[in-house]
Amino acid sequence: MTDQRLALEFVDFCMARLPDDARNWGRLYDEMCHVASRNLFRGLGYLDLSQRGVSLSLGNVHALRDAAQALDERFFETGASSAP
């Protein structure tokens, strides 16, 4: 599995956990951190994800945001704030 595919699957998993009325970038990033801190996605935590190229560090925020936007453009058309 490529890093890009894993990133898309991770972001999709996290997006699916959010209620429809809470779909914005800030809530998604919080959810991704929550999921990683509890190893909820395939048993992978922060270090596991990072070792596979899916980092939640601030330096990688834009790549994760791009992955989320690729999955659901509407996610970013509903008044969601821009990436930090």
Secondary structure in CASP SS format (residue, H / E / C, confidence):
PFRMAT SS
TARGET T0000
AUTHOR 0000-0000-0000
METHOD secondary structure of the structure
MODEL  1
M C 1.00
T C 1.00
D H 1.00
Q H 1.00
R H 1.00
L H 1.00
A H 1.00
L H 1.00
E H 1.00
F H 1.00
V H 1.00
D H 1.00
F H 1.00
C H 1.00
M H 1.00
A H 1.00
R H 1.00
L C 1.00
P C 1.00
D H 1.00
D H 1.00
A H 1.00
R C 1.00
N C 1.00
W H 1.00
G H 1.00
R H 1.00
L H 1.00
Y H 1.00
D H 1.00
E H 1.00
M H 1.00
C H 1.00
H H 1.00
V H 1.00
A H 1.00
S H 1.00
R C 1.00
N C 1.00
L C 1.00
F E 1.00
R C 1.00
G C 1.00
L E 1.00
G C 1.00
Y H 1.00
L H 1.00
D H 1.00
L H 1.00
S H 1.00
Q H 1.00
R C 1.00
G C 1.00
V C 1.00
S C 1.00
L C 1.00
S C 1.00
L H 1.00
G H 1.00
N H 1.00
V H 1.00
H H 1.00
A H 1.00
L H 1.00
R H 1.00
D H 1.00
A H 1.00
A H 1.00
Q H 1.00
A H 1.00
L H 1.00
D C 1.00
E H 1.00
R H 1.00
F H 1.00
F H 1.00
E C 1.00
T C 1.00
G C 1.00
A C 1.00
S C 1.00
S C 1.00
A C 1.00
P C 1.00
END
